[in-house]
């Protein structure tokens, strides 16, 4: 039951598709969330870019942390470590983002301001033949919205009780008096 | 390599195979069942983990192409409306990832040709199915209320309906305002302790695994009983991938060749063979079981094996409300449903109809992926939607069309070198119009409920949860694969009983009907045991 895809972007499996479909690649890659880890695939300089990238996707706001604060960049790195076909896609994308930043604002992506970072990412998103942008975005969302720190803030700020999905809860049983009108309706199914 | 001859071999341990195994084994029939998947251990269920939303996208993905379990085979989708195929290959079949919507078909669903001039009639009717629906509701443990005037009179259901939640009350109020029919949805969920299973504690998001087994997945209902019911229980062999159904020289089914968990070829022989591998799996096995006698695949003299694939016209419409809605809990089998538009209405520009069922809103990650843009507006979008939504599941009937089909895919093989499958699907004009009307009514309902905005997913690509019709029942051997008793026209001791058997699919979730067909078939096999040996 996949509720999570964006309909307009969704493509079902198509043999002969030449692009690597990251959604199919990550199916067998389980990466625990909320675990301290470093980088394995990207080097220190690219890691700095990737951290800035994920925080541009989900910036800090009030109590809500930026994505880099909950390890989203390391999570992406760990995912592509388990999916070798995606490593090149990520490395090329990080390099492309830095290259665009250099061309647009004359600086590395990580050290530019929020407005410039947004402009750079929108430029990259618009010309992304390898689907690297949605891959980084979706993995960032995964790392963020499964992290206990984020879920706790969401509960305080929106009332969303994330632990109920694990521990269970209670609701009022059906009040059958609500069916009063329906019980008065004569049989309405189509006779055969 | 071969064991002694068994009474009945069942291929597939899903919704239908589990029901048949239970029904036959309680009569002391010697049953062996081959299942290409395995038992799902609790640790594998996403809902046993805090990161369940992530696991649901990966190892629990309903797409076999994404999760790539050892039991999975590749599925490719073609056509104008390529199907997003959702199946699970495990003990319990695709019920392990279902939500438990548990409808009976309406009487008219069995007579669409006679009533509306489309599709085909079933060779059996509602009255013949009703006793098996009742047995199935008892064995699965179905919650709901008898008395819906949109259904024939029936026995009380074994369990009370699930709680409504705020989303259910919104839908009831809206239906009352619009003068539409509504009724608590029948759900295969233990709303009280039942048959050794604990009561549902409303963890919600049911398709992502029910840790306590309150959701009636077939691994915790029929299989638990089938393994205990006979003297020695059913011989259920997991990780057993059937390569082909074998035949005696006289043309009767002999058994099956299969690969075991170590990849070794094994054979099992039986007096009766039943294929219950689902809307894709059944034609896959049959089409691969070629021989000089059956060069186009077993049971395929009509050419109908793999044809007439149906998936339903499905979508979600989501209303956003100003008030919070406790979206973190509640069943996902649809607390309340309306069948106001289920039957053909001459005023429409289409025939047949649809149901609308209300569920809670989406969980954070699902929601973020759907509605939250990246960047500065991200958190505001989440605040506007999280815990402020209710979701209408919309399901309508599509009709059999021989162009919609399943074929073997020799370009994509499974781990044993067996072909995957290709699906071809396109909505016809009736389905397109029905889908548009369904979305329109869903929006009308959510508006009446007070939604401040409504969005929907559209109907294409089709949600491929209900894969039906690919080895259909019928009276005419030229246009169907089996007779009314699910016996293959071409092979006297071969039966097919699963979603592929359904000549038409109604406009509701089909598991209840699939299992009723399977239970009826099991009884027919029992009654014919003298003839069948």
Interface residues (C-beta under 8 A of the other chain):
Chain A: X1 X2 X3 X4 X5 X6 X7 X10 X12 X13 X14 X15 X23 X24 X26 X27 X28 X29 X30 X32 X33 X56 X57 X58 X59 X61 X64 X114 X118 X121 X137 X138 X140 X141 X142 X144 X145 X146 X148 X150 X151 X154 X157 X158 X159 X160 X161 X162 X164 X165 X166 X167 X168 X169 X170 X171 X172 X173 X174 X176 X178 X179 X181 X182 X183 X185 X186 X187 X188 X189 X190 X191 X192
Chain B: X47 X48 X49 X50 X51 X52 X53 X54 X55 X56 X57 X58 X59 X61 X62 X63 X65 X66 X67 X68 X74 X75 X76 X77 X78 X82 X83 X84 X85 X86 X97 X98 X99 X106 X107 X108 X110 X111 X114 X115 X125 X126 X145 X147 X148 X149 X150 X151 X152 X160 X161 X162 X163 X164 X165 X172 X176 X181 X182 X183 X184 X201 X202 X203 X204 X205 X207 X208 X316 X324 X326 X327 X328 X329 X330 X343 X344 X362 X363 X364 X365 X366 X368 X369 X370 X372 X374 X375 X376 X378 X379 X382 X383 X386 X387 X409 X411 X412 X457 X458 X461 X465
